[in-house]
Amino acid sequence: MVTSVLPRVESLASSGIQSIPKEYIRPQEELTSIGNVFEEEKKEEGPQVPTIDLTEIESEDKEVRERCRQELKKAAMEWGVMHLVNHGISEELMDRVRKVGQKFFELPVEEKEKYANDQSSGNVQGYGSKLANNASGQLEWEDYFFHLIFPEDKRDLSIWPKIPSEYTEVTSEYARQLRGLASKILSALSICLGLEEGRLEKEVGGVEELLLQLKINYYPKCPQPELALGVEAHTDISALTFILHNMVPGLQLFYQGKWVTAKCVPNSIIMHIGDTIEILSNGKFKSILHRGLVNKEKVRISWAVFCEPPKDKIILKPLPETVSETEPPLFPPRTFAQHIEHKLFRKTQDNLSN
């Protein structure tokens, strides 16, 4: 593993700087929409991210089950993001996941550097910060730890944090349970599209090939939060993304032309529909543009698990059942790897033309 040249954002933040380096300052046209996240979160007026109660998703009662699915379908079609409650993962396990991740990030930077990734060689697993690899040279106010957590036979445990000692046990259990939740959601979404229950799961790689990648995002306090972003606006490339956080607000969704701040809902898991499901559903389910704000007062940490299809084995395109004469395919056939390339290329073009 290679030690990075750039200072970690955490080191910058704790160095006592009053103003942030210019690489972290967002372009002028973005700055007008960046507000104080705590004030934004308190707003009651306007649209709010839907909360979906999954208690009845597998109910014996057909009518009750159907009502739950319809709520999930509406949220997936209108928003593409939601707070899941009563999702079947215990509060105790979620707290343990947060605790071990937080303990790792509380280690001295030198200790964390032992896990540094080497992005230049394409190795993104491990401890890192965003490199200025886009045309605008912009950086984000976050450090992260990224690794594959499921299927178990595809993991590289040698790069998992050794401190705290229970990190592997806790994260592995969470991965197993989250994989079960992903199946439950994919089944319900399949039925909502009028497909057989197992269809979407099969289309994204099934039990063998669907990969769960965990990215722990660590957003240090920022002396000028109104000028920076923790993560810039993007849509997720995944099939589904599941997010835990430490109850500090930061997530914003671009809904109906405005940035909406997600509330902090206790014991919930935030779920995003990713590009992969948007493509397979021919745009019926939305992959929403979102970003992360930072603040002066509190460190924010989030645990994002991206459920991704294999890079080259599957061709992603709208399923035949989602296409008709009046609804032609909105997306050309691409492998997952080609979709990633396409997004990077488009982003580079956008930056060059600005």
Secondary structure by P-SEA (a helix, b strand, c coil): ccccccccaaaaaacccccccccccccaaaaaacccaaaaaacccccccccccccccccccaaaaaaaaaaaaaaaacccbbbbccccccaaaaaaaaaaaaaaaacccccccccccccccccccccccccccccccccccccbbbbbcccccccccccccccccaaaaaaaaaaaaaaaaaaaaaaaaaaaaccccaaaaaaacccccbbbbbbbbbbcccccccccccccbbbbcccbbbbbcccccccccccccbbbbbcccccbbbbbbcaaaaaaacccccccccbbbbbccbbbbbbbbbbccccccccccccccccccccccccccccaaaaaaaaaaaaaaaaaac
